[in-house]
Amino acid sequence: MTLDSPELLSQYSEQLLEVLEWLATYGATTDGGVTRLLYTMDWSDAQLALAGRMRKLGLEAHSDAVGNVYGKLQGSSETLKPLLTGSHIDTVKNGGKYDGAYGVVAGMLALGYLKAAYGMPKRTLEVVSFCEEEGSRFPLAYWGSGHVTGVRSIKEVAGIADPNGVTLLEAMQKSGFDLKYAADHSAARSDIGAYIEIHIEQGSVLEYKKKQIGVVTAIVGQIRMTVIVKGTSNHAGTTPMTMRKDALVGAAEMVALTEKMALAEGEPLVATVGRLDVKRGTSNVVPGEVAFTLDIRHTDEVKMNAFCVKLLTKLKEIAMRRELDIDVVENLYSSPVRMDGGISEEIEAVCDEHGFRSMRLPSGAGHDAQLFGAICPTAMIFVPSRAGISHSPQEYTAPEDLIAGFQTLVHVLYQYGYGGKADENL
């Protein structure tokens, strides 16, 4: 068996399935899901374990100042910019085994296979396990890739806390990170030539179209906000209905209006209230303060912004009519990003050559690739999600589709590290 034989690639493909199951044990929940939140013990153990796996594959592994873990396959050229692949390690609460994790494991094993089969590449190839993308523990997202791309910093998060009152900086310090070092040693990089991310679709288009590979054309823009509604907390039995300033009732009207206006706007706009918190909520007290999240997405930035302005104007009108105060805090703003045409064409060429059924499609979910699109050529590869389910223990992608995606990534990375694209200046 030669090093670059189909048998060796088959071995790494089978290993992909095993490593995904292994990684899912870090933060495993009782019903088959995974909870791995930023700067928790499960998160920390998983990142350390991944670094160990990278070293066993012959990669140079290290962690940056905020917890992103890299595995490097050093290239022979000192002038060609590295190509980076990977995804994020964190999950939503009781999420699935594949979201983010698949991109990290596939990238890590792809580099391991290429090293075993072909030795040193001409261009340096790297895999990254970003410390955070989801925004599940703290009210911000892309903490990992945001640092790498220079849009996040330690200075911006003072006072940001999780639902238990633990600040991000406290959690970071408890996980063993030196805050002064992180502030003084930027995790931002200016040397990345291109970024390729492989991910589950988190939608049902590929399954419906009976395709194995999705070549992403663009990623939607997102605006994430927290809306804080304040009224007056009073006794539920002694305060007449006509004299109440009920923050929860006001918030409920706002939530209902959000759905109504999004439906009227039509596709592809979506607007979601994913969490509603009643401060000191008690059954016999008129709620005095409520906070809810607001997530707005569209492929057209102008239309996304126009809808946001119109919606917030209507929410403020509700607050005024009900004699409530309203504050809006923007937690995330990301513009729609188009993927690089050249790399996308190479992905399609690989699929055609190796018999993988592919199609082009946009991404309705945000991804780390969204941030890289502003600094370097960026592309995404999707594999199908059964019934479009994600962020759930029921999240599932068939083994043959996971392997098809992995092998697509392998062949694309080969082209840019060893093959016809290895001398291309990215």
Secondary structure, DSSP 8 states (H G I E B T S, - for coil): --TTSHHHHHHHHHHHHHHHHHHTTTTB-TTS-B---TTSHHHHHHHHHHHHHHHHTT-EEEE-TTS-EEEEE--S-SSS--EEEEEE----TTB-SSTTHHHHHHHHHHHHHHHHHH-S-SS-EEEEEES--S-SSSS---HHHHHHTTS--GGGGTT-B-TTS-BHHHHHHHTT--HHHHHHS----S---EEEEEEE-SSSHHHHHT-SEEEEEEE-EEEEEEEEEE---EETTTS-GGG---HHHHHHHHHHHHHHHHHHH-TT-EEE---EEETT--TTEE--EEEEEEEEEES-HHHHHHHHHHHHHHHHHHHHHTT-EEEEEEEEEE--EE--HHHHHHHHHHHHHHT--EEEEEESS--THHHHTTTS-EEEEEE--GGG--SSTT----HHHHHHHHHHHHHHHHHHHTSTTTT---
